[in-house]
Amino acid sequence: MKILLSSLEVEKQKLNQLGNESLANGIPLFKNNALQAQSRKVDELIVQLHKQSGLKRRSS
């Protein structure tokens, strides 16, 4: 779970960087394909983390 959390933090930092660059360049966030792909990656990690935490709660 720690590995997943650290991966999530790294990917969130990448997402924030892409968002800041997009805004600085006047590109709407919804039109930035790289940002949208990174957002999906972060979303998937959040889902995985949620599933893992749910499994740990059930087994406790």
N, CA, C and O atoms as a Maestro MAE file, in Angstrom:
{
 s_m_m2io_version
 :::
 2.0.0
}

f_m_ct {
 s_m_title
 :::
 protein
 m_atom[240] {
  # First column is atom index #
  i_m_mmod_type
  r_m_x_coord
  r_m_y_coord
  r_m_z_coord
  i_m_residue_number
  s_m_chain_name
  s_m_pdb_residue_name
  s_m_pdb_atom_name
  i_m_atomic_number
  :::
  1 25 0.827 -1.189 0.000 1 A "MET " " N  " 7
  2 3 0.000 0.000 0.000 1 A "MET " " CA " 6
  3 2 0.872 1.255 0.000 1 A "MET " " C  " 6
  4 15 0.509 2.270 -0.593 1 A "MET " " O  " 8
  5 25 2.031 1.177 0.672 2 A "LYS " " N  " 7
  6 3 2.937 2.329 0.705 2 A "LYS " " CA " 6
  7 2 3.457 2.649 -0.687 2 A "LYS " " C  " 6
  8 15 3.619 3.816 -1.043 2 A "LYS " " O  " 8
  9 25 3.716 1.619 -1.468 3 A "ILE " " N  " 7
  10 3 4.195 1.827 -2.836 3 A "ILE " " CA " 6
  11 2 3.118 2.522 -3.658 3 A "ILE " " C  " 6
  12 15 3.409 3.426 -4.442 3 A "ILE " " O  " 8
  13 25 1.890 2.101 -3.475 4 A "LEU " " N  " 7
  14 3 0.775 2.704 -4.193 4 A "LEU " " CA " 6
  15 2 0.598 4.173 -3.798 4 A "LEU " " C  " 6
  16 15 0.348 5.024 -4.651 4 A "LEU " " O  " 8
  17 25 0.728 4.458 -2.517 5 A "LEU " " N  " 7
  18 3 0.624 5.843 -2.050 5 A "LEU " " CA " 6
  19 2 1.735 6.717 -2.618 5 A "LEU " " C  " 6
  20 15 1.487 7.853 -3.021 5 A "LEU " " O  " 8
  21 25 2.948 6.197 -2.651 6 A "SER " " N  " 7
  22 3 4.047 6.993 -3.201 6 A "SER " " CA " 6
  23 2 3.877 7.186 -4.706 6 A "SER " " C  " 6
  24 15 4.190 8.254 -5.232 6 A "SER " " O  " 8
  25 25 3.386 6.169 -5.398 7 A "SER " " N  " 7
  26 3 3.100 6.308 -6.830 7 A "SER " " CA " 6
  27 2 2.032 7.364 -7.065 7 A "SER " " C  " 6
  28 15 2.130 8.165 -7.996 7 A "SER " " O  " 8
  29 25 1.019 7.360 -6.221 8 A "LEU " " N  " 7
  30 3 -0.051 8.343 -6.342 8 A "LEU " " CA " 6
  31 2 0.501 9.758 -6.166 8 A "LEU " " C  " 6
  32 15 0.134 10.662 -6.917 8 A "LEU " " O  " 8
  33 25 1.364 9.953 -5.196 9 A "GLU " " N  " 7
  34 3 1.944 11.281 -4.959 9 A "GLU " " CA " 6
  35 2 2.760 11.750 -6.159 9 A "GLU " " C  " 6
  36 15 2.667 12.910 -6.562 9 A "GLU " " O  " 8
  37 25 3.556 10.854 -6.727 10 A "VAL " " N  " 7
  38 3 4.366 11.200 -7.897 10 A "VAL " " CA " 6
  39 2 3.467 11.584 -9.064 10 A "VAL " " C  " 6
  40 15 3.706 12.590 -9.733 10 A "VAL " " O  " 8
  41 25 2.442 10.790 -9.305 11 A "GLU " " N  " 7
  42 3 1.548 11.051 -10.431 11 A "GLU " " CA " 6
  43 2 0.723 12.324 -10.215 11 A "GLU " " C  " 6
  44 15 0.429 13.039 -11.173 11 A "GLU " " O  " 8
  45 25 0.350 12.608 -8.974 12 A "LYS " " N  " 7
  46 3 -0.371 13.851 -8.681 12 A "LYS " " CA " 6
  47 2 0.518 15.066 -8.930 12 A "LYS " " C  " 6
  48 15 0.046 16.094 -9.417 12 A "LYS " " O  " 8
  49 25 1.804 14.949 -8.597 13 A "GLN " " N  " 7
  50 3 2.733 16.040 -8.870 13 A "GLN " " CA " 6
  51 2 2.849 16.296 -10.369 13 A "GLN " " C  " 6
  52 15 2.879 17.446 -10.809 13 A "GLN " " O  " 8
  53 25 2.914 15.215 -11.153 14 A "LYS " " N  " 7
  54 3 2.962 15.349 -12.607 14 A "LYS " " CA " 6
  55 2 1.692 16.030 -13.114 14 A "LYS " " C  " 6
  56 15 1.751 16.895 -13.987 14 A "LYS " " O  " 8
  57 25 0.546 15.636 -12.563 15 A "LEU " " N  " 7
  58 3 -0.731 16.220 -12.960 15 A "LEU " " CA " 6
  59 2 -0.754 17.716 -12.647 15 A "LEU " " C  " 6
  60 15 -1.172 18.523 -13.477 15 A "LEU " " O  " 8
  61 25 -0.309 18.074 -11.463 16 A "ASN " " N  " 7
  62 3 -0.273 19.484 -11.090 16 A "ASN " " CA " 6
  63 2 0.647 20.281 -12.004 16 A "ASN " " C  " 6
  64 15 0.322 21.402 -12.393 16 A "ASN " " O  " 8
  65 25 1.788 19.706 -12.347 17 A "GLN " " N  " 7
  66 3 2.724 20.383 -13.241 17 A "GLN " " CA " 6
  67 2 2.091 20.600 -14.611 17 A "GLN " " C  " 6
  68 15 2.191 21.688 -15.179 17 A "GLN " " O  " 8
  69 25 1.445 19.576 -15.138 18 A "LEU " " N  " 7
  70 3 0.776 19.706 -16.431 18 A "LEU " " CA " 6
  71 2 -0.329 20.761 -16.376 18 A "LEU " " C  " 6
  72 15 -0.502 21.539 -17.315 18 A "LEU " " O  " 8
  73 25 -1.062 20.780 -15.284 19 A "GLY " " N  " 7
  74 3 -2.126 21.770 -15.132 19 A "GLY " " CA " 6
  75 2 -1.579 23.179 -15.080 19 A "GLY " " C  " 6
  76 15 -2.116 24.082 -15.722 19 A "GLY " " O  " 8
  77 25 -0.523 23.372 -14.327 20 A "ASN " " N  " 7
  78 3 0.090 24.703 -14.236 20 A "ASN " " CA " 6
  79 2 0.643 25.160 -15.580 20 A "ASN " " C  " 6
  80 15 0.487 26.322 -15.956 20 A "ASN " " O  " 8
  81 25 1.287 24.252 -16.303 21 A "GLU " " N  " 7
  82 3 1.816 24.583 -17.628 21 A "GLU " " CA " 6
  83 2 0.689 24.926 -18.588 21 A "GLU " " C  " 6
  84 15 0.799 25.866 -19.375 21 A "GLU " " O  " 8
  85 25 -0.387 24.167 -18.521 22 A "SER " " N  " 7
  86 3 -1.528 24.406 -19.390 22 A "SER " " CA " 6
  87 2 -2.123 25.792 -19.126 22 A "SER " " C  " 6
  88 15 -2.397 26.549 -20.057 22 A "SER " " O  " 8
  89 25 -2.315 26.106 -17.860 23 A "LEU " " N  " 7
  90 3 -2.872 27.412 -17.502 23 A "LEU " " CA " 6
  91 2 -1.930 28.547 -17.893 23 A "LEU " " C  " 6
  92 15 -2.374 29.590 -18.373 23 A "LEU " " O  " 8
  93 25 -0.626 28.341 -17.685 24 A "ALA " " N  " 7
  94 3 0.355 29.376 -18.037 24 A "ALA " " CA " 6
  95 2 0.368 29.641 -19.540 24 A "ALA " " C  " 6
  96 15 0.640 30.760 -19.975 24 A "ALA " " O  " 8
  97 25 0.074 28.613 -20.325 25 A "ASN " " N  " 7
  98 3 0.068 28.753 -21.782 25 A "ASN " " CA " 6
  99 2 -1.310 29.094 -22.337 25 A "ASN " " C  " 6
  100 15 -1.488 29.178 -23.552 25 A "ASN " " O  " 8
  101 25 -2.278 29.290 -21.457 26 A "GLY " " N  " 7
  102 3 -3.623 29.657 -21.896 26 A "GLY " " CA " 6
  103 2 -4.394 28.527 -22.552 26 A "GLY " " C  " 6
  104 15 -5.336 28.769 -23.307 26 A "GLY " " O  " 8
  105 25 -4.000 27.303 -22.268 27 A "ILE " " N  " 7
  106 3 -4.676 26.141 -22.849 27 A "ILE " " CA " 6
  107 2 -5.726 25.661 -21.847 27 A "ILE " " C  " 6
  108 15 -5.390 25.361 -20.701 27 A "ILE " " O  " 8
  109 25 -6.991 25.587 -22.263 28 A "PRO " " N  " 7
  110 3 -8.009 25.067 -21.345 28 A "PRO " " CA " 6
  111 2 -7.654 23.641 -20.907 28 A "PRO " " C  " 6
  112 15 -7.185 22.834 -21.709 28 A "PRO " " O  " 8
  113 25 -7.880 23.354 -19.651 29 A "LEU " " N  " 7
  114 3 -7.517 22.047 -19.107 29 A "LEU " " CA " 6
  115 2 -8.188 20.905 -19.860 29 A "LEU " " C  " 6
  116 15 -7.577 19.859 -20.077 29 A "LEU " " O  " 8
  117 25 -9.436 21.100 -20.256 30 A "PHE " " N  " 7
  118 3 -10.154 20.019 -20.936 30 A "PHE " " CA " 6
  119 2 -9.643 19.773 -22.354 30 A "PHE " " C  " 6
  120 15 -9.964 18.745 -22.949 30 A "PHE " " O  " 8
  121 25 -8.858 20.693 -22.903 31 A "LYS " " N  " 7
  122 3 -8.301 20.509 -24.242 31 A "LYS " " CA " 6
  123 2 -6.872 19.956 -24.215 31 A "LYS " " C  " 6
  124 15 -6.307 19.656 -25.267 31 A "LYS " " O  " 8
  125 25 -6.297 19.822 -23.043 32 A "ASN " " N  " 7
  126 3 -4.927 19.333 -22.920 32 A "ASN " " CA " 6
  127 2 -4.967 17.807 -22.784 32 A "ASN " " C  " 6
  128 15 -5.288 17.270 -21.724 32 A "ASN " " O  " 8
  129 25 -4.635 17.130 -23.873 33 A "ASN " " N  " 7
  130 3 -4.715 15.661 -23.896 33 A "ASN " " CA " 6
  131 2 -3.747 15.004 -22.923 33 A "ASN " " C  " 6
  132 15 -4.084 13.989 -22.313 33 A "ASN " " O  " 8
  133 25 -2.561 15.559 -22.767 34 A "ALA " " N  " 7
  134 3 -1.593 14.997 -21.827 34 A "ALA " " CA " 6
  135 2 -2.119 15.109 -20.403 34 A "ALA " " C  " 6
  136 15 -1.984 14.177 -19.610 34 A "ALA " " O  " 8
  137 25 -2.712 16.237 -20.085 35 A "LEU " " N  " 7
  138 3 -3.280 16.432 -18.752 35 A "LEU " " CA " 6
  139 2 -4.439 15.468 -18.510 35 A "LEU " " C  " 6
  140 15 -4.561 14.906 -17.422 35 A "LEU " " O  " 8
  141 25 -5.279 15.276 -19.507 36 A "GLN " " N  " 7
  142 3 -6.406 14.361 -19.360 36 A "GLN " " CA " 6
  143 2 -5.934 12.924 -19.157 36 A "GLN " " C  " 6
  144 15 -6.509 12.187 -18.356 36 A "GLN " " O  " 8
  145 25 -4.894 12.527 -19.877 37 A "ALA " " N  " 7
  146 3 -4.343 11.173 -19.719 37 A "ALA " " CA " 6
  147 2 -3.745 11.005 -18.320 37 A "ALA " " C  " 6
  148 15 -3.916 9.963 -17.687 37 A "ALA " " O  " 8
  149 25 -3.047 12.033 -17.846 38 A "GLN " " N  " 7
  150 3 -2.460 11.971 -16.513 38 A "GLN " " CA " 6
  151 2 -3.546 11.931 -15.450 38 A "GLN " " C  " 6
  152 15 -3.403 11.246 -14.437 38 A "GLN " " O  " 8
  153 25 -4.611 12.649 -15.673 39 A "SER " " N  " 7
  154 3 -5.734 12.656 -14.736 39 A "SER " " CA " 6
  155 2 -6.355 11.260 -14.635 39 A "SER " " C  " 6
  156 15 -6.706 10.810 -13.544 39 A "SER " " O  " 8
  157 25 -6.487 10.584 -15.765 40 A "ARG " " N  " 7
  158 3 -7.019 9.216 -15.751 40 A "ARG " " CA " 6
  159 2 -6.085 8.274 -14.992 40 A "ARG " " C  " 6
  160 15 -6.542 7.369 -14.294 40 A "ARG " " O  " 8
  161 25 -4.775 8.490 -15.132 41 A "LYS " " N  " 7
  162 3 -3.800 7.666 -14.421 41 A "LYS " " CA " 6
  163 2 -3.947 7.863 -12.909 41 A "LYS " " C  " 6
  164 15 -3.927 6.897 -12.146 41 A "LYS " " O  " 8
  165 25 -4.095 9.123 -12.486 42 A "VAL " " N  " 7
  166 3 -4.285 9.420 -11.060 42 A "VAL " " CA " 6
  167 2 -5.596 8.806 -10.577 42 A "VAL " " C  " 6
  168 15 -5.647 8.220 -9.495 42 A "VAL " " O  " 8
  169 25 -6.642 8.936 -11.366 43 A "ASP " " N  " 7
  170 3 -7.932 8.351 -10.990 43 A "ASP " " CA " 6
  171 2 -7.822 6.847 -10.782 43 A "ASP " " C  " 6
  172 15 -8.381 6.305 -9.829 43 A "ASP " " O  " 8
  173 25 -7.103 6.178 -11.672 44 A "GLU " " N  " 7
  174 3 -6.955 4.721 -11.565 44 A "GLU " " CA " 6
  175 2 -6.189 4.346 -10.297 44 A "GLU " " C  " 6
  176 15 -6.535 3.371 -9.629 44 A "GLU " " O  " 8
  177 25 -5.165 5.105 -9.968 45 A "LEU " " N  " 7
  178 3 -4.426 4.831 -8.734 45 A "LEU " " CA " 6
  179 2 -5.306 5.033 -7.504 45 A "LEU " " C  " 6
  180 15 -5.203 4.282 -6.534 45 A "LEU " " O  " 8
  181 25 -6.160 6.034 -7.543 46 A "ILE " " N  " 7
  182 3 -7.087 6.277 -6.426 46 A "ILE " " CA " 6
  183 2 -8.053 5.115 -6.280 46 A "ILE " " C  " 6
  184 15 -8.339 4.679 -5.165 46 A "ILE " " O  " 8
  185 25 -8.557 4.611 -7.400 47 A "VAL " " N  " 7
  186 3 -9.461 3.455 -7.367 47 A "VAL " " CA " 6
  187 2 -8.743 2.244 -6.777 47 A "VAL " " C  " 6
  188 15 -9.301 1.539 -5.936 47 A "VAL " " O  " 8
  189 25 -7.512 2.002 -7.214 48 A "GLN " " N  " 7
  190 3 -6.740 0.866 -6.682 48 A "GLN " " CA " 6
  191 2 -6.522 1.009 -5.182 48 A "GLN " " C  " 6
  192 15 -6.661 0.042 -4.433 48 A "GLN " " O  " 8
  193 25 -6.184 2.210 -4.751 49 A "LEU " " N  " 7
  194 3 -5.969 2.470 -3.334 49 A "LEU " " CA " 6
  195 2 -7.254 2.248 -2.541 49 A "LEU " " C  " 6
  196 15 -7.234 1.658 -1.461 49 A "LEU " " O  " 8
  197 25 -8.353 2.719 -3.080 50 A "HIS " " N  " 7
  198 3 -9.645 2.544 -2.420 50 A "HIS " " CA " 6
  199 2 -9.998 1.061 -2.294 50 A "HIS " " C  " 6
  200 15 -10.475 0.616 -1.250 50 A "HIS " " O  " 8
  201 25 -9.762 0.309 -3.355 51 A "LYS " " N  " 7
  202 3 -10.034 -1.133 -3.317 51 A "LYS " " CA " 6
  203 2 -9.167 -1.830 -2.273 51 A "LYS " " C  " 6
  204 15 -9.646 -2.681 -1.523 51 A "LYS " " O  " 8
  205 25 -7.893 -1.464 -2.231 52 A "GLN " " N  " 7
  206 3 -6.996 -2.088 -1.257 52 A "GLN " " CA " 6
  207 2 -7.396 -1.752 0.169 52 A "GLN " " C  " 6
  208 15 -7.376 -2.619 1.043 52 A "GLN " " O  " 8
  209 25 -7.758 -0.504 0.407 53 A "SER " " N  " 7
  210 3 -8.142 -0.124 1.769 53 A "SER " " CA " 6
  211 2 -9.451 -0.801 2.160 53 A "SER " " C  " 6
  212 15 -9.641 -1.129 3.331 53 A "SER " " O  " 8
  213 25 -10.355 -1.019 1.210 54 A "GLY " " N  " 7
  214 3 -11.594 -1.729 1.488 54 A "GLY " " CA " 6
  215 2 -11.339 -3.182 1.832 54 A "GLY " " C  " 6
  216 15 -11.992 -3.735 2.716 54 A "GLY " " O  " 8
  217 25 -10.399 -3.804 1.145 55 A "LEU " " N  " 7
  218 3 -10.058 -5.194 1.429 55 A "LEU " " CA " 6
  219 2 -9.446 -5.319 2.814 55 A "LEU " " C  " 6
  220 15 -9.728 -6.282 3.527 55 A "LEU " " O  " 8
  221 25 -8.618 -4.367 3.204 56 A "LYS " " N  " 7
  222 3 -7.990 -4.433 4.525 56 A "LYS " " CA " 6
  223 2 -9.027 -4.241 5.625 56 A "LYS " " C  " 6
  224 15 -8.933 -4.876 6.675 56 A "LYS " " O  " 8
  225 25 -10.011 -3.378 5.403 57 A "ARG " " N  " 7
  226 3 -11.046 -3.156 6.417 57 A "ARG " " CA " 6
  227 2 -11.889 -4.408 6.604 57 A "ARG " " C  " 6
  228 15 -12.255 -4.753 7.728 57 A "ARG " " O  " 8
  229 25 -12.201 -5.092 5.500 58 A "ARG " " N  " 7
  230 3 -13.026 -6.304 5.589 58 A "ARG " " CA " 6
  231 2 -12.323 -7.413 6.339 58 A "ARG " " C  " 6
  232 15 -12.951 -8.172 7.078 58 A "ARG " " O  " 8
  233 25 -11.012 -7.507 6.147 59 A "SER " " N  " 7
  234 3 -10.271 -8.595 6.779 59 A "SER " " CA " 6
  235 2 -9.940 -8.297 8.255 59 A "SER " " C  " 6
  236 15 -9.504 -9.190 8.982 59 A "SER " " O  " 8
  237 25 -10.143 -7.064 8.689 60 A "SER " " N  " 7
  238 3 -9.835 -6.710 10.085 60 A "SER " " CA " 6
  239 2 -10.943 -7.103 11.015 60 A "SER " " C  " 6
  240 15 -10.846 -6.877 12.221 60 A "SER " " O  " 8
  :::
 }
 m_bond[239] {
  # First column is bond index #
  i_m_from
  i_m_to
  i_m_order
  :::
  1 1 2 1
  2 2 3 1
  3 3 4 2
  4 3 5 1
  5 5 6 1
  6 6 7 1
  7 7 8 2
  8 7 9 1
  9 9 10 1
  10 10 11 1
  11 11 12 2
  12 11 13 1
  13 13 14 1
  14 14 15 1
  15 15 16 2
  16 15 17 1
  17 17 18 1
  18 18 19 1
  19 19 20 2
  20 19 21 1
  21 21 22 1
  22 22 23 1
  23 23 24 2
  24 23 25 1
  25 25 26 1
  26 26 27 1
  27 27 28 2
  28 27 29 1
  29 29 30 1
  30 30 31 1
  31 31 32 2
  32 31 33 1
  33 33 34 1
  34 34 35 1
  35 35 36 2
  36 35 37 1
  37 37 38 1
  38 38 39 1
  39 39 40 2
  40 39 41 1
  41 41 42 1
  42 42 43 1
  43 43 44 2
  44 43 45 1
  45 45 46 1
  46 46 47 1
  47 47 48 2
  48 47 49 1
  49 49 50 1
  50 50 51 1
  51 51 52 2
  52 51 53 1
  53 53 54 1
  54 54 55 1
  55 55 56 2
  56 55 57 1
  57 57 58 1
  58 58 59 1
  59 59 60 2
  60 59 61 1
  61 61 62 1
  62 62 63 1
  63 63 64 2
  64 63 65 1
  65 65 66 1
  66 66 67 1
  67 67 68 2
  68 67 69 1
  69 69 70 1
  70 70 71 1
  71 71 72 2
  72 71 73 1
  73 73 74 1
  74 74 75 1
  75 75 76 2
  76 75 77 1
  77 77 78 1
  78 78 79 1
  79 79 80 2
  80 79 81 1
  81 81 82 1
  82 82 83 1
  83 83 84 2
  84 83 85 1
  85 85 86 1
  86 86 87 1
  87 87 88 2
  88 87 89 1
  89 89 90 1
  90 90 91 1
  91 91 92 2
  92 91 93 1
  93 93 94 1
  94 94 95 1
  95 95 96 2
  96 95 97 1
  97 97 98 1
  98 98 99 1
  99 99 100 2
  100 99 101 1
  101 101 102 1
  102 102 103 1
  103 103 104 2
  104 103 105 1
  105 105 106 1
  106 106 107 1
  107 107 108 2
  108 107 109 1
  109 109 110 1
  110 110 111 1
  111 111 112 2
  112 111 113 1
  113 113 114 1
  114 114 115 1
  115 115 116 2
  116 115 117 1
  117 117 118 1
  118 118 119 1
  119 119 120 2
  120 119 121 1
  121 121 122 1
  122 122 123 1
  123 123 124 2
  124 123 125 1
  125 125 126 1
  126 126 127 1
  127 127 128 2
  128 127 129 1
  129 129 130 1
  130 130 131 1
  131 131 132 2
  132 131 133 1
  133 133 134 1
  134 134 135 1
  135 135 136 2
  136 135 137 1
  137 137 138 1
  138 138 139 1
  139 139 140 2
  140 139 141 1
  141 141 142 1
  142 142 143 1
  143 143 144 2
  144 143 145 1
  145 145 146 1
  146 146 147 1
  147 147 148 2
  148 147 149 1
  149 149 150 1
  150 150 151 1
  151 151 152 2
  152 151 153 1
  153 153 154 1
  154 154 155 1
  155 155 156 2
  156 155 157 1
  157 157 158 1
  158 158 159 1
  159 159 160 2
  160 159 161 1
  161 161 162 1
  162 162 163 1
  163 163 164 2
  164 163 165 1
  165 165 166 1
  166 166 167 1
  167 167 168 2
  168 167 169 1
  169 169 170 1
  170 170 171 1
  171 171 172 2
  172 171 173 1
  173 173 174 1
  174 174 175 1
  175 175 176 2
  176 175 177 1
  177 177 178 1
  178 178 179 1
  179 179 180 2
  180 179 181 1
  181 181 182 1
  182 182 183 1
  183 183 184 2
  184 183 185 1
  185 185 186 1
  186 186 187 1
  187 187 188 2
  188 187 189 1
  189 189 190 1
  190 190 191 1
  191 191 192 2
  192 191 193 1
  193 193 194 1
  194 194 195 1
  195 195 196 2
  196 195 197 1
  197 197 198 1
  198 198 199 1
  199 199 200 2
  200 199 201 1
  201 201 202 1
  202 202 203 1
  203 203 204 2
  204 203 205 1
  205 205 206 1
  206 206 207 1
  207 207 208 2
  208 207 209 1
  209 209 210 1
  210 210 211 1
  211 211 212 2
  212 211 213 1
  213 213 214 1
  214 214 215 1
  215 215 216 2
  216 215 217 1
  217 217 218 1
  218 218 219 1
  219 219 220 2
  220 219 221 1
  221 221 222 1
  222 222 223 1
  223 223 224 2
  224 223 225 1
  225 225 226 1
  226 226 227 1
  227 227 228 2
  228 227 229 1
  229 229 230 1
  230 230 231 1
  231 231 232 2
  232 231 233 1
  233 233 234 1
  234 234 235 1
  235 235 236 2
  236 235 237 1
  237 237 238 1
  238 238 239 1
  239 239 240 2
  :::
 }
}
